[in-house]
Amino acid sequence: MTKAFLAHFKYLMDLAPTRDTLTNMARKPEESLTAYGQRFREVALMVPRLPEREVNSLFLLYPAFRGGQRCGRSAIPT
Protein backbone atom coordinates (compact mmCIF):
# COMPACT_ATOMS: atom_id res chain seq x y z
CA MET A 1 0.00 0.00 0.00
CA THR A 2 2.84 2.37 0.86
CA LYS A 3 4.59 1.68 -2.43
CA ALA A 4 1.38 2.37 -4.35
CA PHE A 5 0.96 5.68 -2.51
CA LEU A 6 4.54 6.74 -3.22
CA ALA A 7 4.28 5.71 -6.86
CA HIS A 8 1.03 7.65 -7.29
CA PHE A 9 2.26 10.90 -5.69
CA LYS A 10 5.91 10.78 -6.82
CA TYR A 11 5.29 13.65 -9.26
CA LEU A 12 4.78 16.00 -6.30
CA MET A 13 8.40 15.53 -5.27
CA ASP A 14 9.56 16.73 -8.69
CA LEU A 15 7.67 20.06 -8.62
CA ALA A 16 9.75 23.21 -8.49
CA PRO A 17 10.08 24.63 -4.97
CA THR A 18 8.43 27.96 -4.15
CA ARG A 19 9.10 30.73 -1.65
CA ASP A 20 6.73 28.91 0.69
CA THR A 21 9.01 25.89 0.49
CA LEU A 22 11.89 28.06 1.72
CA THR A 23 9.73 29.58 4.46
CA ASN A 24 8.72 26.15 5.71
CA MET A 25 12.23 24.71 5.70
CA ALA A 26 13.60 23.92 9.13
CA ARG A 27 16.88 22.63 10.43
CA LYS A 28 16.77 18.92 11.19
CA PRO A 29 17.79 17.95 14.75
CA GLU A 30 20.89 16.05 13.62
CA GLU A 31 21.84 18.62 10.94
CA SER A 32 24.66 21.11 11.48
CA LEU A 33 24.10 24.79 10.78
CA THR A 34 26.54 24.61 7.87
CA ALA A 35 24.72 21.64 6.31
CA TYR A 36 21.37 23.39 6.78
CA GLY A 37 22.69 26.54 5.12
CA GLN A 38 24.00 24.55 2.17
CA ARG A 39 20.70 22.67 1.79
CA PHE A 40 18.78 25.98 1.98
CA ARG A 41 20.97 27.56 -0.71
CA GLU A 42 20.54 24.54 -3.00
CA VAL A 43 16.74 24.78 -2.73
CA ALA A 44 16.83 28.59 -3.05
CA LEU A 45 18.64 28.28 -6.38
CA MET A 46 15.70 26.25 -7.74
CA VAL A 47 13.07 28.81 -6.70
CA PRO A 48 12.01 30.99 -9.65
CA ARG A 49 12.85 34.68 -9.44
CA LEU A 50 10.16 37.11 -8.38
CA PRO A 51 8.51 39.04 -11.21
CA GLU A 52 9.62 42.68 -11.27
CA ARG A 53 6.09 43.81 -10.50
CA GLU A 54 6.01 41.79 -7.27
CA VAL A 55 9.47 43.02 -6.25
CA ASN A 56 8.25 46.60 -6.70
CA SER A 57 5.17 45.93 -4.56
CA LEU A 58 7.26 44.45 -1.76
CA PHE A 59 9.71 47.33 -1.98
CA LEU A 60 6.91 49.90 -1.67
CA LEU A 61 5.16 48.10 1.23
CA TYR A 62 8.30 47.52 3.31
CA PRO A 63 8.52 51.02 4.89
CA ALA A 64 4.85 50.86 5.95
CA PHE A 65 5.40 47.41 7.42
CA ARG A 66 8.48 48.52 9.36
CA GLY A 67 6.64 51.60 10.68
CA GLY A 68 3.87 49.40 12.02
CA GLN A 69 6.37 47.07 13.64
CA ARG A 70 7.98 49.93 15.56
CA CYS A 71 4.59 50.98 16.92
CA GLY A 72 3.68 47.42 17.87
CA ARG A 73 0.94 47.03 15.28
CA SER A 74 0.65 45.98 11.66
CA ALA A 75 0.45 48.91 9.27
CA ILE A 76 -0.70 46.72 6.40
CA PRO A 77 -4.47 46.15 6.40
CA THR A 78 -5.66 42.57 6.15
Backbone bond lengths (Angstrom), bond angles and torsions (degrees), N, CA, C in turn:
res aa  C-N    CA-C-N  psi(-1)  N-CA   C-N-CA  omega(-1)  CA-C   N-CA-C  phi
1 M - - - 1.445 - - 1.534 110.43 -
2 T 1.328 115.92 -42.22 1.458 120.14 179.24 1.522 111.06 -62.83
3 K 1.315 116.54 -42.74 1.465 120.54 179.99 1.523 110.92 -63.35
4 A 1.323 116.78 -38.83 1.467 120.34 178.64 1.525 110.34 -64.85
5 F 1.333 116.47 -41.03 1.466 121.01 178.64 1.525 110.43 -62.25
6 L 1.324 116.39 -48.77 1.462 120.64 -179.50 1.525 111.59 -63.24
7 A 1.322 117.07 -39.44 1.463 119.94 179.10 1.526 110.84 -65.81
8 H 1.330 116.32 -38.14 1.465 120.52 -177.66 1.531 112.07 -69.73
9 F 1.335 117.49 -39.17 1.460 121.20 -174.49 1.525 113.47 -104.59
10 K 1.328 118.05 14.62 1.459 121.65 -179.33 1.530 112.03 -59.73
11 Y 1.324 117.19 -32.42 1.465 120.48 -178.17 1.528 111.83 -60.76
12 L 1.323 117.81 -26.28 1.464 120.52 179.99 1.526 111.62 -67.09
13 M 1.316 116.82 -28.37 1.459 120.26 -179.87 1.521 110.99 -73.22
14 D 1.329 117.27 -20.93 1.458 121.42 -176.62 1.523 113.22 -93.38
15 L 1.338 118.23 -1.73 1.457 120.82 179.67 1.522 110.14 -69.97
16 A 1.312 115.73 149.27 1.464 120.45 179.40 1.525 109.93 -66.72
17 P 1.316 117.86 136.91 1.465 120.10 178.33 1.530 111.02 -68.26
18 T 1.324 115.84 155.93 1.464 121.85 179.71 1.523 108.94 -118.62
19 R 1.327 115.78 179.85 1.469 119.48 176.27 1.521 110.46 -62.66
20 D 1.328 116.75 -32.03 1.462 119.88 177.35 1.522 111.04 -64.15
21 T 1.325 116.34 -35.23 1.461 120.34 176.61 1.528 109.77 -59.74
22 L 1.323 116.69 -43.94 1.468 120.72 179.18 1.523 110.87 -65.87
23 T 1.336 116.24 -40.71 1.464 120.46 -179.77 1.522 110.96 -62.91
24 N 1.322 116.49 -37.11 1.464 120.79 -176.30 1.525 113.68 -85.77
25 M 1.323 117.42 -5.70 1.464 119.13 179.08 1.522 109.92 -67.19
26 A 1.302 115.54 142.63 1.461 120.79 177.84 1.526 108.50 -138.54
27 R 1.302 114.47 154.77 1.461 119.75 178.39 1.518 108.76 -75.36
28 K 1.319 116.03 131.02 1.461 121.48 178.63 1.526 108.56 -73.76
29 P 1.337 117.37 149.67 1.473 119.83 -176.43 1.529 113.83 -55.86
30 E 1.326 117.74 -37.95 1.463 119.86 -177.02 1.527 112.76 -91.77
31 E 1.333 117.29 3.20 1.464 122.09 -174.91 1.531 110.88 -92.33
32 S 1.324 116.23 135.04 1.463 119.85 177.14 1.521 109.27 -75.95
33 L 1.319 116.03 162.07 1.462 120.70 179.96 1.528 110.71 -63.29
34 T 1.318 116.60 -37.48 1.463 120.97 178.35 1.526 110.92 -64.34
35 A 1.328 117.18 -44.86 1.465 120.91 179.58 1.525 110.57 -65.02
36 Y 1.333 116.93 -39.38 1.465 120.51 177.74 1.528 110.55 -63.60
37 G 1.319 116.89 -44.08 1.460 120.65 178.40 1.519 112.00 -60.61
38 Q 1.315 116.50 -41.39 1.464 120.47 179.35 1.524 110.36 -66.36
39 R 1.333 117.23 -43.19 1.468 120.94 178.94 1.528 110.24 -63.23
40 F 1.341 116.84 -40.79 1.463 121.35 179.08 1.527 110.77 -62.42
41 R 1.337 116.47 -44.93 1.469 120.21 179.81 1.525 111.80 -63.30
42 E 1.342 116.65 -38.73 1.465 119.98 179.41 1.526 111.02 -63.55
43 V 1.334 116.88 -41.28 1.465 120.23 178.26 1.524 109.69 -70.84
44 A 1.330 117.45 -39.88 1.466 121.29 -178.78 1.526 111.45 -61.40
45 L 1.318 117.58 -32.47 1.465 120.32 178.51 1.525 112.00 -67.27
46 M 1.333 117.59 -23.94 1.460 121.32 -179.20 1.528 112.71 -87.95
47 V 1.335 117.24 -13.01 1.465 120.76 -179.30 1.525 108.57 -75.92
48 P 1.341 117.21 129.94 1.466 118.90 179.55 1.524 111.57 -63.64
49 R 1.313 115.79 149.94 1.470 120.98 179.07 1.516 110.17 -65.77
50 L 1.328 115.15 152.99 1.459 119.97 175.96 1.526 109.84 -71.51
51 P 1.327 117.14 141.55 1.465 118.48 173.37 1.528 109.62 -64.41
52 E 1.316 116.92 149.20 1.464 121.16 -176.48 1.527 111.44 -57.00
53 R 1.303 116.41 -36.16 1.467 120.64 -179.82 1.537 111.21 -61.71
54 E 1.327 116.35 -41.98 1.463 120.16 179.80 1.530 111.14 -70.58
55 V 1.316 117.25 -37.44 1.466 120.75 176.49 1.522 109.77 -60.45
56 N 1.335 116.46 -43.71 1.462 120.52 178.95 1.522 111.26 -61.95
57 S 1.326 117.63 -41.98 1.464 121.11 178.99 1.524 110.87 -61.60
58 L 1.328 116.35 -45.66 1.464 119.76 179.49 1.521 111.01 -64.12
59 F 1.310 116.64 -38.99 1.458 121.59 -179.91 1.525 110.66 -63.71
60 L 1.334 117.11 -40.32 1.463 120.89 -179.08 1.525 112.29 -74.49
61 L 1.334 118.57 -31.29 1.463 121.67 -178.72 1.526 112.95 -82.08
62 Y 1.312 118.51 -20.85 1.463 121.36 -174.49 1.528 113.51 -58.25
63 P 1.346 120.76 -46.73 1.474 119.10 179.68 1.530 112.64 -60.78
64 A 1.329 118.02 -38.98 1.465 120.74 178.21 1.523 110.40 -65.35
65 F 1.314 116.77 -39.17 1.458 121.04 178.90 1.526 110.63 -64.82
66 R 1.324 116.76 -45.68 1.468 120.44 179.92 1.522 111.08 -64.33
67 G 1.329 118.12 -38.46 1.457 121.14 178.11 1.516 111.47 -61.68
68 G 1.310 117.08 -40.88 1.458 121.37 177.81 1.514 112.13 -67.71
69 Q 1.319 116.92 -34.16 1.463 120.30 178.69 1.526 110.62 -66.04
70 R 1.318 117.25 -39.34 1.461 120.14 -178.82 1.524 111.05 -65.52
71 C 1.329 116.22 -32.81 1.466 120.74 -178.82 1.524 112.02 -87.15
72 G 1.327 117.29 -3.83 1.449 120.47 179.44 1.518 113.69 82.95
73 R 1.313 117.78 17.57 1.460 120.77 177.26 1.527 108.44 -140.00
74 S 1.302 115.93 166.56 1.457 120.87 177.46 1.514 109.14 -89.62
75 A 1.316 117.13 126.31 1.458 121.24 -179.36 1.520 111.77 -86.58
76 I 1.329 116.56 -10.18 1.454 120.19 -178.80 1.522 108.39 -95.93
77 P 1.333 118.16 120.76 1.467 119.62 -179.29 1.516 111.11 -67.87
78 T 1.323 115.35 147.26 1.469 119.63 178.96 1.495 110.76 -111.58
